[in-house]
Amino acid sequence: MPVEVHQCNCSICELTGFLHLIVPAARFRLIEGAEQLTEYRFNTGTARHLFCSRCGIKSFYVPRSNPDGYSVNLRCLNGIDPAEVTVAPFDGRHWEDHAAELADLSRG
């Protein structure tokens, strides 16, 4: 099945290499490690940035653009065939101007 992810150019995503696979909350299941997560919120406080308290990796979070879903870092998933991944650029440096482009991604 083809997969499309977004590569955001904001300072956080660009420096961490986060490739956004936005999914509805109903299609996301954390198998283990919930007790190791720590949360950080900034600016509007809407996005829930979740990090592993042991290693610091942010493998997923609840994005401000899709508070009813999760943005999963494709680079943290096993079993993904790179040939089936399309990387779409997203202008996160001008987030307020472009956030609506992502708003429906968590609706399935």
Buried (B, 14 or more C-beta within 10 A) or exposed (E): EEBBBBBBEBEEBEEBEBBBBBBBEEEBEEEEEEEEBEEEEEEEEEBBBBBEEEEEEBBBBBBBBBBEBBBBBBBBEEEBEEEEBEBEEBEBEEBEEBBEEBBEBBEE
